């Protein structure tokens, strides 16, 4: 499957501002896999309640947070995708990584035990 790319101006400079500008209705065909606690299945953040907009929100941030890195490693998000993709094969997915937000993860991960 190939998509078409186009230049666009973002509807927000923060996660919740972007979500409020991007997702104005309910999307029963979308599973949102989130490494970002601002998009979660538990509670509203700054006027955006993700569970009101998506079929399911999977909170990777809740179980995948790495205290040593101060973020969710992309591997944890990938694991969630692999775990849930077959369960919801009839749905579309939004995969929300925390990178490239701070703290940045560099190539020296092996030095800290990865």
N, C-alpha and C positions, 0 to 999 in steps of 0.2 A: 504494500500500500504506500502510495506517495502522497504527500501533502503539498500545499502551496504556501510559500512564505510571503509575507508582506510586512512592510515597515509600519509600525504603529506607535502611538504615544500611550504610555501606561495610564490607566484610570486612577492610579494611586501610588503614593510613594512608600506606604507601609502595607503590611500584609492585610490588615483588616480594612483599610481604605480601598485597597485593590479588590478585595473580595466583595465589599459592598457595592463597588462600581461594576464589577464583572458578573455577579450572580444575583440577579434581581428576582428570580422565580425559583420554583422547586424543580430539581433535576432528578427524577426517579430512575434515570438510566445511568447515573454517575456514582461511583464509589471513589471517595477522596481519601487517599493514603497520605497522612500528614506527619511530618517530622517537626512541625511547628505547633507549639501549644496554643497559639492564637487561633488556630483552626482545629477544633476538637469536638468530640461527641458529648461532652459533659456540660458545658456552660457557654454563655454568650461572652464575647470579648469585644469591647468598644462598639457595641451596636450590631455585631454580626454573630448570629447563632448558626453555625454550620449544619447542625442536625436538622434545621428547618429547610435547608436547601438541597441536601444530597440524600441519596438512597441510604448510604452508610458512610460514616467517617471512621477510619481506622487510626487510632492514636499511637503511632509509632513512638512519639516523644515520651509517652508514659512508660514504656518498657524498654526503649532503646537509647535513652539518654546516657551519655558517657561522661561521668564527672571529671575524669582526667582530661578529656578534650574540651569540656564545657559546651558540648553540642551533641547532636545525633550524627553518628558516622553514617555515610551513605550506604555502607554495607547493610545496616539495619533496615533501611528503607527498601533496599533491593530484596532482602529476606521477606519483608512483608508482601511485596509484589508477588514473589514466588509462592508464598503461602496462600494468598487470596485470589490470584488470577483465575484459577480453575473453578473456585467456588462461585465466582460471579462472571462466568464467561459470556453471559448475555449483557453485561454492563460495560460502559466506558469507564476509564480510570483517569483521575488526576493524581499525579505522583508529585508530592511537594517535599523536596529536599530542603535542608537549611543552607546548604552551600549555594552561592558563594558568600553568605553572611559571615561576619565575625563570630567566633574565632576561626580563623582560617586554618585548614588542615594542609600541611605541607608534605613533601616527599620524605621527610625524616621519620615517618611513622614507625619504621622498624626499630628505631632507637628508643621508642617508648613502649615497646612490647607488642606491636601489631605484626 
